[in-house]
């Protein structure tokens, strides 16, 4: 074993094969077997995302169904405000289900495994989709709400478990790219939902229920193919102590017999994971060094759904009509938002590794803020200048482009870098809860905001985006190519005479920070700020 002296005078040991293993790690592990598992896993996520967004095109048809059903069942017509409020609630309630799903996903994945966790999420999502699709036949608009909540639970499980399932099959250099790909699959679902929502296809009075229920067929095929996918080798080795099962799964994923390198990586991670207890959500609030990333996770999670993008993605048809665009043209313009979202997600995959996270997030957020202010102005003067309605459509697409190029992808990348391994699960849980809470509140109150504030609604989003950009510039450190210790050093100002003992609810040690061990031979490495010269950098 080689010995390396860190900036704090402590010794770090490493294997003499470090160079060789680093080369192996960066060799292509994108086998067709792994790509097949990736596509099968993310197919369900795409199908469930489709159901979430497909209500945009048949918005008026669903509102009419809600009112007609209420007249038939209760012999009472609903006011326009009541219908708008109910539709806003219908769009929003998926967020409640998703919060429940996200908060329980880790326990379910540990109990039944990642693969069957995805299976359960897909079945749950399919059940919710069927309940919604049968609402018209049953003559009950309440079924739309029930199905939407059930769908949300399945989506929450899937959004949490599927990326983890794939990340646990990746070598370190593959993880970031594989996880970000889930946004690409989701954005593709936007396009399909919007195109099929054309009145010429399924977005009409006769077929809108079929538009909602169509993904059940896709999910059924996904479930069949999922049965042939291996379980996560990390889960088999670390949770089930099934060494042979883990090797068999790795052989299936890598397409080779010799998987010892991957087994060594898992063993090293297993040795690391036994050193520090997992940090709870309460532990995040207690720990001075984790309190700051906790605040960042909450603020950015809420902002994800209050930046103006959801107003475009979920209510664009109504917005474009209000701006003076014809109903038919509004639907075509809506499909443009999905296409832009998809293309910009592809571009973001290329630019995130090249530029700083902070820079990309700030630029994208300011772009959304500026575009939101322009939309507000164009809506104010749309009746005086005919051409402004087309400017409104173009600027709406600019909001979606700014969001897809940076904030949405950087948000998840930054979270994984702001929290150490032992606190990552709790950190993501808080962030996702904040994101879906913001989603629920936004989707529920947005129709009322539009009715009350009219053209000035988007000024609210502009202000939120500008404040968020200021928050990012002033409060968030750059995380690109930095270890947790280096990031933590930027906000750790403890007296040198203080010390603390690590426990399950804390990772800050005022005098020193404990970083996950570099190898199984080193139980833990401590760094005293500002000496972080020898910190092992996280591999992307």
Residue pairs with C-beta under 8 A, 6 or more apart in sequence:
1 13
1 14
1 15
1 16
1 521
2 13
2 14
2 15
2 16
2 18
3 11
3 12
3 13
4 11
4 12
4 13
4 14
4 534
5 11
5 12
5 534
6 12
6 525
6 527
6 531
6 533
6 534
6 535
7 527
7 531
7 532
7 533
7 534
8 526
8 527
8 528
8 531
8 533
8 534
10 525
10 526
10 534
12 518
12 522
12 525
12 534
12 536
13 518
13 519
13 521
13 522
14 518
14 519
15 21
15 519
21 261
21 264
24 261
25 171
25 172
25 173
25 261
25 265
25 539
26 173
29 170
29 171
29 174
29 254
30 174
31 253
31 254
31 255
32 255
33 252
33 253
33 254
33 255
34 169
34 253
34 254
36 229
37 166
37 169
37 229
37 230
37 253
38 166
38 178
38 181
40 222
40 225
40 226
40 229
41 118
41 162
41 165
41 166
41 226
41 229
42 162
42 166
42 181
42 182
42 185
43 185
43 218
43 221
43 222
44 118
44 121
44 122
44 125
44 158
44 162
44 219
44 222
44 226
45 155
45 158
45 159
45 162
45 182
45 185
45 186
45 189
46 185
46 186
46 188
46 189
46 218
47 122
47 125
47 189
47 215
47 218
47 219
47 222
48 121
48 122
48 125
48 129
48 151
48 154
48 155
48 158
48 215
48 219
49 155
49 185
49 186
49 189
49 190
50 189
50 190
50 192
50 193
50 214
50 215
51 125
51 128
51 129
51 132
51 151
51 212
51 215
52 94
52 151
52 155
53 189
53 190
53 193
53 194
53 313
53 314
54 193
54 196
54 197
54 211
54 212
55 62
55 90
55 91
55 212
55 314
56 193
56 194
56 197
56 313
56 314
56 315
56 316
56 317
56 334
57 193
57 194
57 196
57 197
57 198
57 203
57 211
57 317
57 331
57 334
58 197
58 203
58 204
58 208
58 211
59 87
59 315
59 317
59 318
61 203
61 204
61 205
61 208
62 87
62 90
62 144
62 208
63 83
63 84
63 87
65 135
65 136
65 141
66 78
66 83
66 86
66 87
66 90
66 141
66 144
67 77
67 78
67 83
69 139
69 140
69 141
70 76
70 77
70 78
70 141
71 77
72 139
73 139
73 140
78 86
81 451
84 447
84 448
84 451
85 447
85 448
86 141
87 447
88 443
88 444
88 445
88 446
88 447
88 448
89 145
89 444
90 144
90 145
90 148
91 314
91 443
91 444
92 439
92 440
92 441
92 442
92 443
92 444
93 145
93 148
93 149
93 152
93 440
94 148
94 149
94 151
94 152
94 155
94 439
95 152
95 436
95 437
95 439
95 440
95 443
96 149
96 152
96 436
96 440
97 128
97 148
97 149
97 150
97 151
97 152
97 153
97 154
97 155
97 156
98 152
98 153
98 155
98 156
98 159
98 432
98 436
98 439
99 152
99 156
99 432
99 433
99 436
99 437
99 440
100 152
100 153
100 156
101 121
101 152
101 153
101 154
101 155
101 156
101 157
101 158
101 159
101 160
102 156
102 157
102 159
102 160
102 429
102 432
102 433
102 436
103 156
103 429
103 433
104 156
104 157
105 117
105 156
105 157
105 160
105 161
106 160
106 425
106 429
108 117
108 120
108 157
108 161
109 117
109 160
109 161
109 164
109 165
109 235
110 239
112 120
113 231
113 232
113 235
113 239
114 161
114 164
114 165
114 168
114 231
114 232
114 235
115 165
115 226
115 229
115 230
115 231
115 232
117 157
117 161
117 165
118 157
118 158
118 161
118 162
118 165
118 226
119 223
119 226
120 157
121 154
121 155
121 156
121 157
121 158
121 161
121 162
122 154
122 158
122 219
122 222
122 223
122 226
123 154
123 223
124 150
124 151
124 153
124 154
124 157
125 150
125 151
125 154
125 155
125 158
125 219
126 154
126 215
126 216
126 219
126 220
127 147
127 150
127 154
128 146
128 147
128 148
128 149
128 150
128 151
128 152
128 153
128 154
129 147
129 151
129 212
129 213
129 215
129 216
129 219
130 147
130 213
130 216
131 143
131 146
131 147
131 150
132 143
132 144
132 147
132 148
132 151
132 212
132 213
133 147
133 209
133 210
133 212
133 213
133 216
134 143
134 209
134 213
135 141
135 142
135 143
135 144
135 147
135 209
136 208
136 209
137 209
156 432
156 436
159 182
159 432
160 428
160 432
162 182
163 178
163 179
163 182
164 232
165 232
166 178
166 179
167 175
167 178
167 179
168 232
168 233
168 234
168 235
169 232
169 233
169 234
169 253
170 178
171 262
171 265
172 265
172 539
172 540
173 539
173 540
175 539
175 540
176 352
176 353
176 413
176 416
176 540
177 349
179 412
180 348
180 349
180 352
180 409
180 412
180 413
181 349
183 345
183 348
183 404
183 408
183 409
184 342
184 345
184 346
184 349
187 338
187 341
187 342
187 345
187 404
188 342
190 313
190 337
190 338
190 341
190 342
191 335
191 338
191 339
191 341
191 342
193 338
194 331
194 334
194 335
194 337
194 338
195 201
195 335
195 338
196 202
196 203
196 211
196 214
197 203
197 211
197 331
197 334
197 335
198 331
198 332
198 335
199 328
199 331
201 207
201 211
202 208
202 210
202 211
202 214
203 211
203 331
230 248
230 249
230 252
230 253
231 245
231 249
232 249
233 245
233 246
233 247
233 249
233 250
233 253
233 262
233 266
234 246
234 266
234 269
236 242
236 245
236 246
236 249
237 243
237 245
237 246
237 263
237 266
237 267
237 270
238 266
238 269
238 270
238 273
243 263
246 263
246 266
247 259
247 263
250 259
250 262
250 263
251 257
251 259
254 262
267 520
268 519
268 520
271 517
271 519
271 520
272 421
272 516
272 517
272 520
273 421
275 516
275 517
275 523
275 524
276 421
276 422
276 502
276 507
276 514
276 516
276 524
277 422
277 503
277 504
278 422
278 423
278 425
278 426
278 504
279 287
279 290
279 420
279 422
279 423
279 426
279 504
279 505
279 506
279 507
280 426
280 504
280 505
281 426
281 429
281 430
282 505
283 290
283 423
283 426
283 504
283 505
283 506
283 507
284 290
284 291
284 293
284 294
284 423
284 426
284 427
284 430
285 291
285 294
286 505
286 506
287 423
287 505
287 506
287 507
287 508
288 492
288 494
288 508
288 510
289 488
289 491
289 492
289 507
289 508
289 513
290 419
290 423
290 427
290 507
290 508
292 475
292 491
293 418
293 419
293 427
294 427
294 430
295 475
296 414
296 418
296 475
296 476
297 415
297 418
297 419
297 427
297 428
297 430
297 431
297 434
298 430
298 431
298 434
299 434
299 468
299 471
300 411
300 414
300 431
300 434
300 468
301 411
301 430
301 431
301 432
301 433
301 434
301 435
301 437
301 438
302 434
302 435
302 437
302 438
303 365
303 407
303 438
303 464
303 465
303 468
304 407
304 408
304 411
304 435
304 438
304 439
305 435
305 436
305 438
305 439
305 441
305 442
305 443
306 438
306 442
306 461
306 464
307 365
307 368
307 403
307 407
307 461
307 464
307 465
307 468
308 368
308 371
308 372
308 375
308 399
308 458
308 461
308 462
308 464
308 465
309 368
309 399
309 400
309 403
309 408
310 439
310 442
310 443
310 446
311 319
311 442
311 446
311 457
311 458
311 461
312 319
312 337
312 396
312 399
312 400
313 337
313 341
313 400
314 443
315 446
315 447
315 450
316 330
316 333
316 334
316 337
316 396
317 327
317 330
317 331
317 334
318 450
319 392
319 396
319 450
320 329
320 330
320 333
320 334
320 389
320 392
320 393
320 396
321 327
321 330
322 379
322 450
323 378
323 379
323 382
323 388
323 389
323 392
323 393
324 382
324 383
324 386
324 388
324 389
325 333
325 389
325 390
325 392
325 393
333 393
333 396
336 393
336 397
337 396
337 397
337 400
340 397
340 400
340 401
340 404
341 400
341 401
341 403
341 404
343 404
344 400
344 401
344 404
344 405
345 404
345 408
345 409
347 405
348 360
348 404
348 405
348 406
348 408
348 409
348 410
349 409
351 360
351 405
352 360
352 409
352 410
352 413
353 540
355 480
356 478
356 480
357 410
357 413
357 414
357 417
357 478
357 479
357 480
358 472
358 473
358 476
358 477
358 478
358 479
358 480
359 478
360 405
360 406
360 410
361 406
361 407
361 410
361 411
361 414
361 472
361 476
362 469
362 472
362 473
363 402
363 406
364 402
364 403
364 405
364 406
364 407
364 410
365 402
365 406
365 407
365 465
365 468
365 469
365 472
366 465
366 466
366 469
367 398
367 399
367 401
367 402
368 399
368 402
368 403
368 407
368 461
368 465
369 461
369 462
369 463
369 464
369 465
369 466
369 469
370 462
371 395
371 396
371 398
371 399
371 402
372 399
372 458
372 459
372 461
372 462
372 465
373 458
373 459
373 462
374 391
374 395
375 392
375 395
375 396
375 399
375 458
376 455
376 456
376 457
376 458
376 459
376 462
378 388
378 389
378 391
378 392
378 395
379 392
379 454
379 455
379 458
380 455
380 456
381 388
382 388
382 389
382 392
382 455
411 431
414 476
414 479
415 424
415 427
415 428
415 431
416 424
417 479
417 482
417 484
417 487
417 538
418 427
418 479
418 484
418 487
419 426
419 427
419 428
419 484
420 484
420 507
420 515
420 516
421 516
422 507
422 516
423 507
446 457
449 457
449 460
450 457
453 460
477 487
477 490
477 491
479 487
481 537
482 537
483 515
483 532
483 535
483 536
483 537
483 538
484 515
484 538
485 513
485 515
485 527
485 532
485 535
486 532
486 535
488 508
488 513
488 529
489 513
489 529
489 530
489 532
492 508
492 510
492 513
492 529
494 508
494 510
494 511
494 529
495 510
495 511
496 511
496 528
497 511
498 510
498 511
499 509
499 510
499 511
499 512
500 506
500 508
500 509
500 510
500 511
501 509
502 509
502 514
507 513
507 514
509 526
511 528
512 526
512 527
512 528
512 529
513 526
513 527
513 528
513 529
514 524
514 525
514 526
515 524
515 525
515 526
515 527
515 535
515 536
516 524
517 523
517 524
517 525
518 525
518 536
525 536
527 534
527 535
